[in-house]
Amino acid sequence: MNQFRLSIILLLPVFLAACSFGKNTVNLEEVKKIKNVAVIMYTVPEQITYRADARDNSTGLLAALVETSIGKNGNTAADTAIRTFTQTLQNQELPFNIMPHSKVISNAQFTALYQPASKTETKAETGFLGKFISNVTSDKSIGASPSKMNQYGLVASWSGDTALTNKGGESNYIAKSIEALKVDAVLVVNDPGFSFSCEACIGAASAMNGVASTGSAFNATLVTRTGPVMNIREWFATTDEQGAMVAGIVDPTEHKELFEEHGRKMAQVFAMAVKESMAPKK
């Protein structure tokens, strides 16, 4: 067990004791010390498909049908959304500065840490129980990420209040990223709810027709050298960008704008939650 991983375990009770219990948790004193943050992980489903509720991670046959029709689009979604996410965060008057995405992925020490996702890296490090959970949910835990960034799968549950999966190599990657980027903390985003939503739709659940948008159910965990100090768990059903959905499939030529707006909306929702979590309690 490395020192960083041990620190996370030892500090967890302290973190929880300092937090207000609920979907957003924060160690105020530690967060106030943070000046510079880099977004180093942004994990989404391998296939972005229609869901009636972004908080429900079941996709089943529809995901397979969409993948057959247009191919896997998760990496494109992550690559596109993280750019507008980080760019928008820079203008949200947060208590810390966000490193531009271009600066993160141009850092040679950081990109040297990149390793393609593999079956080994997506297995839990938590003994028999962790392996059992991983095996049961393996088809849902595989994720997609932006280029030059590691990913360790999707969190098992959006309601788990963390973006960390506790899978092999994750804690080491976080620790080395902090040093490589020379920041006070890194932000890990895990969005298992990234999906297409549909407004004013008609048709069966597997063949919706109407106006498409995107929904999200995400966790964003802020991690320092000593461990996690904040988690934001939020969701949204739609964004301001719209496209056409036919038979449950959104035209791939409209994906870029939808994914860009997804990152923008997520940043706004995240920033508002951070401010509310850090506001003095009345």
C-alpha positions as a Markdown table, in Angstrom:
| # | Residue | x | y | z |
|---|---|---|---|---|
| 1 | Met | 0.0 | 0.0 | 0.0 |
| 2 | Asn | 1.6 | 3.3 | -1.1 |
| 3 | Gln | 1.8 | 6.3 | 1.1 |
| 4 | Phe | -0.8 | 8.3 | -0.8 |
| 5 | Arg | -3.3 | 5.5 | -0.7 |
| 6 | Leu | -2.7 | 5.1 | 3.1 |
| 7 | Ser | -3.2 | 8.8 | 3.6 |
| 8 | Ile | -6.6 | 8.6 | 1.9 |
| 9 | Ile | -7.7 | 5.8 | 4.2 |
| 10 | Leu | -6.4 | 7.4 | 7.4 |
| 11 | Leu | -7.9 | 10.8 | 6.6 |
| 12 | Leu | -11.3 | 9.6 | 5.5 |
| 13 | Pro | -12.8 | 9.7 | 9.0 |
| 14 | Val | -11.4 | 13.3 | 9.4 |
| 15 | Phe | -12.9 | 14.3 | 6.0 |
| 16 | Leu | -16.3 | 12.9 | 6.9 |
| 17 | Ala | -16.2 | 14.5 | 10.4 |
| 18 | Ala | -15.5 | 17.9 | 8.8 |
| 19 | Cys | -18.3 | 17.6 | 6.2 |
| 20 | Ser | -22.0 | 18.3 | 6.1 |
| 21 | Phe | -23.5 | 14.9 | 5.2 |
| 22 | Gly | -25.5 | 14.9 | 2.0 |
| 23 | Lys | -24.8 | 14.8 | -1.7 |
| 24 | Asn | -22.1 | 17.5 | -1.4 |
| 25 | Thr | -19.3 | 17.2 | 1.1 |
| 26 | Val | -16.5 | 19.5 | 1.9 |
| 27 | Asn | -13.6 | 19.9 | 4.3 |
| 28 | Leu | -13.7 | 23.7 | 4.4 |
| 29 | Glu | -10.3 | 24.3 | 6.0 |
| 30 | Glu | -8.5 | 22.2 | 3.5 |
| 31 | Val | -10.3 | 23.6 | 0.5 |
| 32 | Lys | -9.5 | 27.1 | 1.6 |
| 33 | Lys | -5.7 | 26.3 | 1.3 |
| 34 | Ile | -6.1 | 25.3 | -2.4 |
| 35 | Lys | -5.0 | 27.8 | -5.0 |
| 36 | Asn | -4.5 | 25.8 | -8.2 |
| 37 | Val | -6.5 | 22.8 | -9.5 |
| 38 | Ala | -6.2 | 20.6 | -12.6 |
| 39 | Val | -8.9 | 18.4 | -14.0 |
| 40 | Ile | -7.1 | 15.1 | -14.7 |
| 41 | Met | -9.9 | 12.6 | -15.2 |
| 42 | Tyr | -13.3 | 12.9 | -16.9 |
| 43 | Thr | -14.9 | 9.5 | -17.2 |
| 44 | Val | -18.1 | 8.9 | -19.1 |
| 45 | Pro | -19.9 | 5.8 | -20.5 |
| 46 | Glu | -18.4 | 4.1 | -23.5 |
| 47 | Gln | -21.6 | 4.6 | -25.4 |
| 48 | Ile | -23.7 | 7.8 | -25.0 |
| 49 | Thr | -27.4 | 6.7 | -25.5 |
| 50 | Tyr | -30.9 | 7.8 | -24.6 |
| 51 | Arg | -32.1 | 7.5 | -21.0 |
| 52 | Ala | -35.4 | 8.6 | -19.6 |
| 53 | Asp | -33.5 | 9.5 | -16.4 |
| 54 | Ala | -29.7 | 10.2 | -16.3 |
| 55 | Arg | -29.6 | 8.8 | -12.7 |
| 56 | Asp | -30.6 | 5.4 | -14.0 |
| 57 | Asn | -27.5 | 3.7 | -15.5 |
| 58 | Ser | -29.3 | 0.9 | -17.3 |
| 59 | Thr | -29.1 | 1.0 | -21.1 |
| 60 | Gly | -29.3 | -2.6 | -22.2 |
| 61 | Leu | -30.3 | -3.4 | -25.7 |
| 62 | Leu | -30.6 | 0.3 | -26.8 |
| 63 | Ala | -26.8 | 0.9 | -26.2 |
| 64 | Ala | -26.0 | -2.1 | -28.3 |
| 65 | Leu | -28.3 | -0.9 | -31.1 |
| 66 | Val | -26.8 | 2.6 | -31.1 |
| 67 | Glu | -23.3 | 1.3 | -31.0 |
| 68 | Thr | -24.1 | -0.8 | -34.1 |
| 69 | Ser | -25.6 | 2.2 | -35.8 |
| 70 | Ile | -23.0 | 4.9 | -35.1 |
| 71 | Gly | -20.1 | 3.3 | -33.2 |
| 72 | Lys | -18.9 | 4.0 | -29.7 |
| 73 | Asn | -19.0 | 7.7 | -29.0 |
| 74 | Gly | -17.8 | 7.9 | -25.4 |
| 75 | Asn | -14.3 | 9.0 | -26.0 |
| 76 | Thr | -15.5 | 11.8 | -28.4 |
| 77 | Ala | -18.0 | 12.9 | -25.8 |
| 78 | Ala | -15.4 | 13.0 | -23.0 |
| 79 | Asp | -12.8 | 14.8 | -25.3 |
| 80 | Thr | -15.3 | 17.4 | -26.3 |
| 81 | Ala | -17.1 | 18.0 | -22.9 |
| 82 | Ile | -13.9 | 18.4 | -20.8 |
| 83 | Arg | -12.8 | 21.3 | -22.9 |
| 84 | Thr | -15.9 | 23.4 | -22.3 |
| 85 | Phe | -16.1 | 22.1 | -18.8 |
| 86 | Thr | -12.6 | 23.4 | -17.8 |
| 87 | Gln | -13.0 | 26.6 | -19.9 |
| 88 | Thr | -16.3 | 27.5 | -18.3 |
| 89 | Leu | -15.0 | 26.7 | -14.8 |
| 90 | Gln | -12.3 | 29.3 | -15.3 |
| 91 | Asn | -15.0 | 32.0 | -15.4 |
| 92 | Gln | -17.1 | 30.8 | -12.4 |
| 93 | Glu | -15.3 | 32.8 | -9.7 |
| 94 | Leu | -14.4 | 29.6 | -7.8 |
| 95 | Pro | -12.1 | 29.9 | -4.7 |
| 96 | Phe | -9.3 | 28.3 | -6.7 |
| 97 | Asn | -7.9 | 28.6 | -10.2 |
| 98 | Ile | -8.5 | 25.9 | -12.8 |
| 99 | Met | -5.6 | 25.0 | -15.1 |
| 100 | Pro | -6.6 | 25.2 | -18.8 |
| 101 | His | -7.1 | 21.8 | -20.4 |
| 102 | Ser | -4.6 | 22.6 | -23.1 |
| 103 | Lys | -1.9 | 23.2 | -20.5 |
| 104 | Val | -2.7 | 19.9 | -18.7 |
| 105 | Ile | -2.4 | 17.7 | -21.8 |
| 106 | Ser | 0.7 | 19.5 | -23.1 |
| 107 | Asn | 2.6 | 18.7 | -19.9 |
| 108 | Ala | 5.0 | 16.0 | -20.9 |
| 109 | Gln | 5.4 | 14.6 | -17.3 |
| 110 | Phe | 1.6 | 14.3 | -17.0 |
| 111 | Thr | 1.0 | 12.7 | -20.4 |
| 112 | Ala | 3.8 | 10.2 | -19.7 |
| 113 | Leu | 1.6 | 8.8 | -17.0 |
| 114 | Tyr | -1.0 | 7.8 | -19.5 |
| 115 | Gln | -1.9 | 4.1 | -19.8 |
| 116 | Pro | -4.7 | 2.7 | -22.0 |
| 117 | Ala | -7.5 | 1.2 | -20.0 |
| 118 | Ser | -7.2 | -2.6 | -19.5 |
| 119 | Lys | -9.0 | -5.3 | -17.7 |
| 120 | Thr | -6.3 | -5.3 | -15.1 |
| 121 | Glu | -6.7 | -1.6 | -14.4 |
| 122 | Thr | -10.5 | -1.8 | -14.0 |
| 123 | Lys | -10.4 | -4.5 | -11.3 |
| 124 | Ala | -10.9 | -3.3 | -7.7 |
| 125 | Glu | -8.1 | -3.4 | -5.2 |
| 126 | Thr | -10.4 | -4.2 | -2.3 |
| 127 | Gly | -10.1 | -8.0 | -1.9 |
| 128 | Phe | -12.8 | -10.5 | -2.4 |
| 129 | Leu | -15.8 | -8.1 | -2.0 |
| 130 | Gly | -14.4 | -5.6 | -4.4 |
| 131 | Lys | -13.7 | -8.3 | -7.0 |
| 132 | Phe | -17.2 | -9.7 | -6.6 |
| 133 | Ile | -18.8 | -6.2 | -7.1 |
| 134 | Ser | -16.5 | -5.6 | -10.1 |
| 135 | Asn | -17.5 | -8.9 | -11.7 |
| 136 | Val | -21.2 | -8.3 | -11.2 |
| 137 | Thr | -21.1 | -4.8 | -12.6 |
| 138 | Ser | -18.3 | -5.2 | -15.2 |
| 139 | Asp | -20.4 | -4.4 | -18.2 |
| 140 | Lys | -21.5 | -1.1 | -16.7 |
| 141 | Ser | -18.2 | -0.1 | -15.1 |
| 142 | Ile | -16.2 | 0.3 | -18.3 |
| 143 | Gly | -15.7 | 3.9 | -19.1 |
| 144 | Ala | -14.3 | 6.3 | -21.7 |
| 145 | Ser | -12.0 | 9.2 | -21.3 |
| 146 | Pro | -10.4 | 12.2 | -23.1 |
| 147 | Ser | -7.2 | 11.5 | -25.0 |
| 148 | Lys | -4.0 | 11.5 | -22.9 |
| 149 | Met | -6.0 | 10.9 | -19.7 |
| 150 | Asn | -6.3 | 7.8 | -17.7 |
| 151 | Gln | -9.6 | 6.3 | -16.6 |
| 152 | Tyr | -10.4 | 3.5 | -14.2 |
| 153 | Gly | -14.0 | 2.9 | -15.1 |
| 154 | Leu | -17.3 | 4.3 | -14.0 |
| 155 | Val | -18.3 | 4.5 | -10.4 |
| 156 | Ala | -20.6 | 1.6 | -9.4 |
| 157 | Ser | -23.3 | 4.1 | -8.2 |
| 158 | Trp | -23.9 | 7.8 | -8.8 |
| 159 | Ser | -25.2 | 8.0 | -5.2 |
| 160 | Gly | -21.9 | 6.7 | -3.8 |
| 161 | Asp | -20.7 | 10.3 | -3.2 |
| 162 | Thr | -17.3 | 9.9 | -4.8 |
| 163 | Ala | -15.7 | 10.0 | -8.3 |
| 164 | Leu | -13.0 | 7.6 | -7.1 |
| 165 | Thr | -13.3 | 4.0 | -8.1 |
| 166 | Asn | -10.6 | 2.6 | -5.9 |
| 167 | Lys | -9.3 | 0.5 | -8.8 |
| 168 | Gly | -5.7 | -0.5 | -9.6 |
| 169 | Gly | -3.4 | 2.4 | -10.3 |
| 170 | Glu | -5.9 | 5.2 | -9.6 |
| 171 | Ser | -4.4 | 6.5 | -6.4 |
| 172 | Asn | -0.9 | 6.4 | -7.8 |
| 173 | Tyr | -2.0 | 8.2 | -10.9 |
| 174 | Ile | -3.6 | 11.0 | -8.9 |
| 175 | Ala | -0.5 | 11.4 | -6.7 |
| 176 | Lys | 1.9 | 11.6 | -9.6 |
| 177 | Ser | -0.4 | 13.9 | -11.5 |
| 178 | Ile | -0.4 | 16.4 | -8.7 |
| 179 | Glu | 3.4 | 16.4 | -8.7 |
| 180 | Ala | 3.7 | 16.5 | -12.5 |
| 181 | Leu | 1.3 | 19.5 | -12.9 |
| 182 | Lys | 2.6 | 21.3 | -9.8 |
| 183 | Val | -0.9 | 22.0 | -8.5 |
| 184 | Asp | -2.4 | 21.9 | -5.0 |
| 185 | Ala | -5.2 | 19.6 | -6.0 |
| 186 | Val | -6.7 | 17.7 | -8.9 |
| 187 | Leu | -10.4 | 17.3 | -9.8 |
| 188 | Val | -11.6 | 13.8 | -10.8 |
| 189 | Val | -15.0 | 13.7 | -12.6 |
| 190 | Asn | -17.0 | 10.6 | -13.1 |
| 191 | Asp | -20.2 | 11.0 | -15.1 |
| 192 | Pro | -22.0 | 7.6 | -15.4 |
| 193 | Gly | -25.2 | 9.5 | -16.2 |
| 194 | Phe | -23.9 | 11.2 | -19.4 |
| 195 | Ser | -26.7 | 10.4 | -21.8 |
| 196 | Phe | -29.0 | 11.8 | -24.4 |
| 197 | Ser | -32.3 | 13.0 | -23.0 |
| 198 | Cys | -35.4 | 13.8 | -25.1 |
| 199 | Glu | -37.9 | 16.6 | -24.7 |
| 200 | Ala | -41.5 | 16.5 | -26.1 |
| 201 | Cys | -40.8 | 13.0 | -27.4 |
| 202 | Ile | -43.2 | 10.4 | -28.8 |
| 203 | Gly | -42.7 | 6.6 | -29.3 |
| 204 | Ala | -41.5 | 3.6 | -27.3 |
| 205 | Ala | -38.6 | 3.9 | -24.9 |
| 206 | Ser | -36.3 | 2.2 | -27.3 |
| 207 | Ala | -37.3 | 4.3 | -30.3 |
| 208 | Met | -38.0 | 7.8 | -29.1 |
| 209 | Asn | -38.6 | 10.6 | -31.6 |
| 210 | Gly | -38.3 | 14.3 | -30.7 |
| 211 | Val | -35.9 | 17.0 | -29.5 |
| 212 | Ala | -32.7 | 15.7 | -28.0 |
| 213 | Ser | -30.5 | 17.2 | -25.3 |
| 214 | Thr | -28.1 | 15.6 | -22.8 |
| 215 | Gly | -28.4 | 14.7 | -19.2 |
| 216 | Ser | -25.9 | 14.0 | -16.5 |
| 217 | Ala | -25.5 | 12.4 | -13.1 |
| 218 | Phe | -22.0 | 13.0 | -11.9 |
| 219 | Asn | -19.6 | 13.1 | -9.0 |
| 220 | Ala | -16.6 | 15.4 | -9.0 |
| 221 | Thr | -14.0 | 14.8 | -6.2 |
| 222 | Leu | -11.3 | 17.3 | -5.3 |
| 223 | Val | -8.1 | 15.5 | -4.1 |
| 224 | Thr | -5.0 | 17.0 | -2.5 |
| 225 | Arg | -1.7 | 15.3 | -1.6 |
| 226 | Thr | -3.3 | 14.1 | 1.6 |
| 227 | Gly | -6.6 | 12.7 | 0.1 |
| 228 | Pro | -10.1 | 13.8 | -0.9 |
| 229 | Val | -11.3 | 17.1 | 0.5 |
| 230 | Met | -14.5 | 17.7 | -1.4 |
| 231 | Asn | -17.1 | 15.8 | -3.4 |
| 232 | Ile | -19.9 | 17.3 | -5.4 |
| 233 | Arg | -22.7 | 15.0 | -6.5 |
| 234 | Glu | -25.2 | 16.6 | -8.9 |
| 235 | Trp | -27.3 | 15.9 | -11.9 |
| 236 | Phe | -29.3 | 17.7 | -14.6 |
| 237 | Ala | -31.9 | 16.5 | -17.1 |
| 238 | Thr | -31.2 | 18.8 | -20.1 |
| 239 | Thr | -29.1 | 21.6 | -21.4 |
| 240 | Asp | -29.8 | 24.6 | -23.6 |
| 241 | Glu | -28.5 | 22.8 | -26.7 |
| 242 | Gln | -30.9 | 20.7 | -28.8 |
| 243 | Gly | -30.8 | 18.2 | -31.6 |
| 244 | Ala | -33.1 | 15.8 | -33.4 |
| 245 | Met | -33.7 | 12.3 | -32.1 |
| 246 | Val | -35.1 | 9.7 | -34.5 |
| 247 | Ala | -35.8 | 6.2 | -33.4 |
| 248 | Gly | -33.8 | 6.7 | -30.2 |
| 249 | Ile | -30.7 | 7.8 | -32.2 |
| 250 | Val | -29.2 | 11.4 | -32.4 |
| 251 | Asp | -27.6 | 12.3 | -35.7 |
| 252 | Pro | -23.8 | 12.1 | -35.1 |
| 253 | Thr | -23.3 | 15.4 | -36.9 |
| 254 | Glu | -25.1 | 17.1 | -34.0 |
| 255 | His | -23.1 | 15.4 | -31.2 |
| 256 | Lys | -20.3 | 18.0 | -31.0 |
| 257 | Glu | -22.6 | 20.9 | -30.1 |
| 258 | Leu | -24.5 | 18.7 | -27.6 |
| 259 | Phe | -21.4 | 17.5 | -25.9 |
| 260 | Glu | -19.9 | 21.0 | -25.7 |
| 261 | Glu | -23.0 | 22.3 | -24.0 |
| 262 | His | -23.0 | 19.3 | -21.7 |
| 263 | Gly | -19.5 | 20.3 | -20.4 |
| 264 | Arg | -20.6 | 23.9 | -20.1 |
| 265 | Lys | -23.7 | 23.0 | -18.1 |
| 266 | Met | -21.8 | 20.6 | -15.9 |
| 267 | Ala | -19.3 | 23.4 | -15.0 |
| 268 | Gln | -22.1 | 25.8 | -14.1 |
| 269 | Val | -23.9 | 23.2 | -11.9 |
| 270 | Phe | -20.6 | 22.2 | -10.3 |
| 271 | Ala | -19.6 | 25.8 | -9.5 |
| 272 | Met | -22.9 | 26.6 | -8.0 |
| 273 | Ala | -22.7 | 23.5 | -5.8 |
| 274 | Val | -19.2 | 24.4 | -4.6 |
| 275 | Lys | -20.2 | 27.9 | -3.7 |
| 276 | Glu | -23.3 | 26.7 | -1.8 |
| 277 | Ser | -21.2 | 24.0 | 0.0 |
| 278 | Met | -18.6 | 26.7 | 1.1 |
| 279 | Ala | -21.1 | 29.4 | 2.1 |
| 280 | Pro | -21.4 | 30.1 | 5.8 |
| 281 | Lys | -24.1 | 28.1 | 7.4 |
| 282 | Lys | -27.0 | 30.1 | 8.9 |
